[in-house]
Amino acid sequence: MIRKLIEEIIEKYYREDGEYYSRDREDESGNDFEMDEEIKSALEEKGIQFEIRFEDGFSSCAYDNDFLAIAWIDADGTLELTTVLLEIK
């Protein structure tokens, strides 16, 4: 259930034009959102114990990326983890 919630949020940040995930997005009304803050808000609302942070990825003059790591405790007490590769354009 929690993994599905996180994945649904992550999918909002997929940019089809460049085929990559971004840290931020803009909705139809022009409101700005950041992936980590949106996930954090959803998990806090559900009372989930979690840790979320950005990790440095690869950097060169033509290509940069970071990783967003999200760890949480599932309802059965299992530690879960998912990561997202974020390209920086």
C-alpha positions in Angstrom: 0.0 0.0 0.0 2.7 2.5 0.9 4.9 1.5 -2.0 2.0 2.1 -4.4 1.4 5.5 -2.9 5.1 6.4 -3.3 5.2 5.1 -6.9 2.1 7.1 -7.8 3.7 10.3 -6.6 7.0 9.5 -8.4 5.2 8.9 -11.7 3.9 12.5 -11.6 7.6 13.6 -12.0 8.3 11.6 -15.1 9.0 13.9 -18.1 8.1 12.2 -21.3 9.8 14.8 -23.5 13.2 13.9 -22.1 12.3 10.4 -20.7 13.6 11.1 -17.2 12.4 11.8 -13.6 12.8 15.3 -12.3 13.0 16.6 -8.7 10.3 19.1 -9.4 7.1 19.6 -11.4 4.5 22.1 -12.2 0.8 21.2 -12.3 -1.8 22.5 -14.8 -2.5 25.6 -12.6 1.2 26.6 -12.5 1.8 25.4 -8.9 5.3 24.1 -8.2 5.9 20.8 -6.4 9.1 19.0 -5.2 9.1 15.2 -5.2 10.7 14.7 -1.8 8.3 17.2 -0.1 5.2 15.6 -1.8 6.3 12.1 -0.6 7.1 13.4 2.8 3.7 15.1 3.2 1.9 11.9 2.1 3.8 9.7 4.5 3.4 12.0 7.4 -0.3 12.2 6.7 -0.5 8.4 7.0 1.6 8.4 10.2 4.3 6.3 8.5 7.8 6.1 10.0 10.3 7.0 7.2 13.5 8.6 6.1 14.0 10.4 2.8 17.0 12.1 1.3 18.9 13.0 -1.8 22.2 11.2 -2.6 24.8 12.5 -5.1 24.9 10.6 -8.3 27.1 11.2 -11.4 28.3 14.6 -12.6 30.0 15.6 -15.8 29.8 18.6 -18.1 27.1 16.9 -20.2 25.1 14.9 -17.7 24.2 15.1 -14.0 22.0 13.0 -11.8 21.1 12.4 -8.2 19.2 9.7 -6.4 16.2 10.1 -4.1 16.2 7.3 -1.4 13.0 6.6 0.5 13.0 4.1 3.4 10.0 3.3 5.5 8.6 0.8 8.0 5.7 -1.2 6.5 2.6 -2.1 8.5 4.1 -5.6 9.2 7.3 -4.0 10.6 9.4 -4.7 7.4 12.0 -2.1 6.4 11.3 -1.1 2.8 13.4 1.0 0.4 13.0 2.5 -3.0 15.3 4.8 -5.0 14.7 7.1 -7.9 17.3 8.2 -10.5 16.8 11.9 -11.1 18.3 13.6 -14.0 19.3 17.2 -13.7 18.7 19.3 -16.8 
